């Protein structure tokens, strides 16, 4: 036991200088000032892509996707059956029935139509026929249309009745050129004269004479063969391609010095039903 006690006393004596030295070093470290902090090095690798906020506010930094229910711009062809009522500046009645073929060209809609137009007399024109007065009008005929439409506004709409599916509505401005063909008007002409007559912007004297037996009482045949129309249309597309297209057009007498029309401004109301593929 005495021997173990002596060993413990000797060990304690050896550890005392080491503890004292450690305490002295700790005191020196505690009193020493901390090392200075190093400043971060600025990164200039993306400086060439930076822009001030004012410059970003003056440019387009992104585009929003268009909500589309039916993308008519991706359709290949559309076929529309249309009926029209003509509101000419006379007392005759006129209506049209035909087919319109449509094809998109980017954001434009191109159209080609073939229509049969009928004209009939009314009680007013029958009474007018008893007087020396006449009104400009056009007998029954075929009409060929070449139109172009430009969308002004479009978007997806939902109807109040829940059973009507959502639709793509396109509001467009339209302009077109119309050609009138009167069957039998060139009877008696040779091939060359027929081509010359059909390309003339107004009906020839021969054609007016041939159409005399088809002229309604109180009518003076309008000589114009070409016409310019402009207006607005509303195309309503339903999945997978059904189309309803009401349209209002106005005849613009731009070609009056050339075709000699006497009708001036008149209106056309059209409703089309079709399908796009």
C-alpha positions as CSV (number, residue, x, y, z in Angstrom):
1,X,0.0,0.0,0.0
2,X,2.8,2.4,0.9
3,X,4.3,1.6,-2.4
4,X,1.1,2.5,-4.4
5,X,0.8,5.7,-2.5
6,X,4.3,6.8,-3.4
7,X,3.6,6.1,-7.1
8,X,0.5,8.2,-7.1
9,X,2.3,11.1,-5.4
10,X,5.1,10.9,-8.0
11,X,2.6,10.9,-10.9
12,X,0.8,14.0,-9.5
13,X,4.0,15.9,-9.3
14,X,4.8,15.2,-12.9
15,X,1.3,16.3,-14.2
16,X,1.3,19.7,-12.3
17,X,3.8,21.5,-14.6
18,X,2.0,20.2,-17.7
19,X,-1.4,21.5,-16.5
20,X,0.1,24.8,-15.5
21,X,1.7,25.2,-19.0
22,X,-1.6,24.4,-20.7
23,X,-3.5,27.0,-18.6
24,X,-0.8,29.6,-19.4
25,X,-1.2,28.9,-23.2
26,X,-5.0,29.1,-22.9
27,X,-4.7,32.5,-21.2
28,X,-2.4,33.8,-23.9
29,X,-4.8,32.6,-26.7
30,X,-7.8,34.1,-24.9
31,X,-6.1,37.5,-24.6
32,X,-4.7,37.5,-28.3
33,X,-6.9,39.4,-30.8
34,X,-8.8,37.3,-33.5
35,X,-7.2,37.1,-37.0
36,X,-8.6,39.6,-39.5
37,X,-11.4,38.3,-41.7
38,X,-10.7,38.0,-45.4
39,X,-13.0,39.9,-47.8
40,X,-14.8,37.9,-50.6
41,X,-13.4,38.3,-54.1
42,X,-16.1,39.7,-56.4
43,X,-17.3,37.5,-59.3
44,X,-17.2,39.2,-62.7
45,X,-17.9,36.2,-64.9
46,X,-21.6,37.2,-65.7
47,X,-21.1,41.0,-65.9
48,X,-21.7,40.9,-69.7
49,X,-25.2,39.4,-69.2
50,X,-26.3,41.9,-66.6
51,X,-28.8,44.8,-67.4
52,X,-30.2,47.6,-65.3
53,X,-33.8,47.3,-64.1
54,X,-34.8,50.3,-66.2
55,X,-33.6,48.6,-69.4
56,X,-35.5,45.4,-68.5
57,X,-38.7,47.3,-68.0
58,X,-38.4,48.7,-71.6
59,X,-38.0,45.4,-73.3
60,X,-40.0,42.2,-73.6
61,X,-38.6,39.7,-71.2
62,X,-41.0,36.9,-72.0
63,X,-44.2,35.9,-73.8
64,X,-47.4,34.4,-72.4
65,X,-49.0,31.3,-73.9
66,X,-52.3,31.8,-75.8
67,X,-55.3,29.9,-74.4
68,X,-56.6,27.8,-77.3
69,X,-59.6,25.6,-77.3
70,X,-59.3,24.8,-81.0
71,X,-56.2,25.8,-82.9
72,X,-57.7,26.8,-86.3
73,X,-54.2,27.9,-87.5
74,X,-53.2,24.2,-87.6
75,X,-56.3,23.1,-89.6
76,X,-55.8,22.0,-93.2
77,X,-59.1,22.9,-94.8
78,X,-62.6,24.0,-93.8
79,X,-65.9,23.6,-95.6
80,X,-68.7,25.9,-94.8
81,X,-72.3,25.9,-96.1
82,X,-73.5,29.5,-96.0
83,X,-76.8,31.4,-96.6
84,X,-77.0,35.1,-97.1
85,X,-79.6,37.8,-97.3
86,X,-78.8,40.8,-99.5
87,X,-80.0,44.2,-98.4
88,X,-79.6,46.2,-101.6
89,X,-80.7,49.7,-102.1
90,X,-83.9,48.6,-104.0
91,X,-87.2,46.9,-103.3
92,X,-86.2,43.5,-104.9
93,X,-85.6,40.5,-102.7
94,X,-82.3,38.7,-103.0
95,X,-80.7,35.7,-101.2
96,X,-77.7,33.4,-101.6
97,X,-76.8,29.8,-100.9
98,X,-73.4,28.3,-101.5
99,X,-70.2,26.6,-100.3
100,X,-67.1,28.3,-98.9
101,X,-63.7,26.5,-98.7
102,X,-61.3,27.9,-96.1
103,X,-57.6,27.5,-95.5
104,X,-55.3,29.3,-93.0
105,X,-52.1,31.0,-94.1
106,X,-50.3,31.8,-90.9
107,X,-52.6,34.2,-89.1
108,X,-54.7,34.9,-92.2
109,X,-57.7,32.9,-93.3
110,X,-58.1,32.6,-97.0
111,X,-61.5,31.7,-98.5
112,X,-62.9,30.7,-101.9
113,X,-66.7,30.5,-102.3
114,X,-69.2,29.5,-105.0
115,X,-72.7,30.8,-104.5
116,X,-76.0,30.8,-106.3
117,X,-78.0,34.0,-105.9
118,X,-81.7,34.4,-106.5
119,X,-83.6,37.6,-107.1
120,X,-87.4,38.0,-107.0
121,X,-89.9,40.8,-107.3
122,X,-92.1,42.2,-104.6
123,X,-95.3,44.1,-104.4
124,X,-93.4,47.3,-104.4
125,X,-91.4,46.4,-107.6
126,X,-94.6,45.3,-109.3
127,X,-96.2,48.7,-108.6
128,X,-92.9,50.4,-109.6
129,X,-93.2,48.6,-113.0
130,X,-96.4,50.5,-113.7
131,X,-94.4,53.8,-113.6
132,X,-91.6,55.0,-115.8
133,X,-89.1,54.6,-112.9
134,X,-86.6,51.7,-112.6
135,X,-84.3,50.5,-109.8
136,X,-80.8,49.1,-110.3
137,X,-80.8,45.4,-109.4
138,X,-79.3,42.1,-110.6
139,X,-81.0,39.0,-112.0
140,X,-80.4,35.6,-110.6
141,X,-76.8,34.6,-111.1
142,X,-73.7,32.7,-109.8
143,X,-71.2,34.4,-107.6
144,X,-67.5,33.6,-107.0
145,X,-65.8,35.0,-103.9
146,X,-62.1,35.3,-103.0
147,X,-61.8,36.6,-99.4
148,X,-59.2,37.0,-96.7
149,X,-59.7,37.4,-93.0
150,X,-57.5,38.8,-90.3
151,X,-58.2,38.0,-86.6
152,X,-58.6,41.1,-84.4
153,X,-59.4,39.3,-81.1
154,X,-59.7,35.7,-80.1
155,X,-60.0,33.5,-77.0
156,X,-61.7,30.7,-75.2
157,X,-65.3,31.3,-74.1
158,X,-67.8,29.4,-72.0
159,X,-71.5,29.6,-72.4
160,X,-74.1,30.0,-69.7
161,X,-75.9,26.8,-70.5
162,X,-73.7,24.1,-69.0
163,X,-74.4,21.6,-71.8
164,X,-72.7,23.9,-74.4
165,X,-69.0,23.0,-74.6
166,X,-66.3,25.7,-74.4
167,X,-65.4,27.2,-77.8
168,X,-62.7,29.1,-79.5
169,X,-64.1,32.5,-80.6
170,X,-62.3,34.5,-83.4
171,X,-63.4,38.0,-84.3
172,X,-62.0,38.9,-87.7
173,X,-61.9,41.7,-90.2
174,X,-62.7,40.5,-93.8
175,X,-62.2,41.8,-97.3
176,X,-63.0,40.2,-100.6
177,X,-63.4,40.4,-104.3
178,X,-66.6,39.1,-105.9
179,X,-67.2,38.0,-109.5
180,X,-70.7,37.7,-111.0
181,X,-71.6,35.2,-113.7
182,X,-74.9,35.3,-115.5
183,X,-75.6,31.9,-117.3
184,X,-76.5,32.4,-120.9
185,X,-75.3,36.0,-121.1
186,X,-72.6,35.2,-123.6
187,X,-74.7,32.9,-125.9
188,X,-74.0,33.7,-129.6
189,X,-70.4,34.9,-129.0
190,X,-67.3,33.0,-130.2
191,X,-64.7,31.7,-127.8
192,X,-62.4,34.8,-128.0
193,X,-65.3,37.2,-127.6
194,X,-66.6,35.2,-124.7
195,X,-63.3,35.4,-122.9
196,X,-63.1,39.2,-123.5
197,X,-66.6,39.7,-122.3
198,X,-66.2,37.7,-119.1
199,X,-63.0,39.6,-118.3
200,X,-64.6,43.0,-118.7
201,X,-65.4,44.7,-115.4
202,X,-68.9,45.5,-116.6
203,X,-71.5,43.7,-118.7
204,X,-71.2,44.2,-122.4
205,X,-74.1,45.4,-124.6
206,X,-74.5,41.9,-125.9
207,X,-74.9,40.5,-122.4
208,X,-77.4,43.1,-121.4
209,X,-79.5,42.3,-124.4
210,X,-79.3,38.6,-123.7
211,X,-80.4,39.2,-120.1
212,X,-83.4,41.3,-121.1
213,X,-85.8,38.4,-121.0
214,X,-84.6,37.6,-117.5
215,X,-85.0,41.1,-116.2
216,X,-87.7,41.5,-113.6
217,X,-90.4,44.2,-114.0
218,X,-89.2,47.5,-112.7
219,X,-85.6,46.4,-112.8
220,X,-82.6,48.1,-114.5
221,X,-79.8,45.6,-114.7
222,X,-76.7,46.7,-112.8
223,X,-73.8,46.4,-115.2
224,X,-71.1,45.7,-112.6
225,X,-69.4,42.3,-112.9
226,X,-66.8,42.7,-110.1
227,X,-67.4,44.0,-106.6
228,X,-65.4,44.7,-103.4
229,X,-66.8,43.8,-100.0
230,X,-65.5,44.4,-96.5
231,X,-66.8,43.6,-93.0
232,X,-66.6,41.6,-89.8
233,X,-67.1,38.0,-89.0
234,X,-67.3,35.9,-85.8
235,X,-66.0,32.4,-86.1
236,X,-67.0,30.0,-83.3
237,X,-65.0,26.7,-83.2
238,X,-66.0,23.7,-81.2
239,X,-64.0,20.5,-80.7
240,X,-63.2,18.5,-82.8
241,X,-63.8,21.0,-85.6
242,X,-67.4,22.2,-85.8
243,X,-67.8,25.9,-86.9
244,X,-70.5,28.5,-86.7
245,X,-69.7,31.7,-88.6
246,X,-72.0,34.7,-88.7
247,X,-70.8,37.6,-90.9
248,X,-71.7,41.1,-91.9
249,X,-70.3,42.6,-95.2
250,X,-70.7,45.9,-96.9
251,X,-70.3,46.4,-100.6
252,X,-67.7,49.2,-101.0
253,X,-68.1,51.0,-104.4
254,X,-64.4,51.4,-105.0
255,X,-64.7,50.1,-108.6
256,X,-67.6,52.4,-109.6
257,X,-65.5,54.3,-112.1
258,X,-64.6,51.0,-113.8
259,X,-67.7,48.8,-113.4
260,X,-70.4,51.5,-113.5
261,X,-72.5,50.1,-110.7
262,X,-75.6,52.0,-109.6
263,X,-76.2,50.2,-106.3
264,X,-73.6,52.1,-104.2
265,X,-73.3,50.8,-100.7
266,X,-75.4,47.7,-99.7
267,X,-75.3,45.1,-97.0
268,X,-75.0,41.3,-96.8
269,X,-75.9,39.2,-93.8
270,X,-74.5,35.7,-93.8
271,X,-74.6,32.7,-91.5
272,X,-72.3,29.7,-92.2
273,X,-72.2,26.2,-90.7
274,X,-69.2,24.0,-91.4
275,X,-66.4,21.7,-90.4
276,X,-62.7,22.1,-90.3
277,X,-60.2,19.3,-90.7
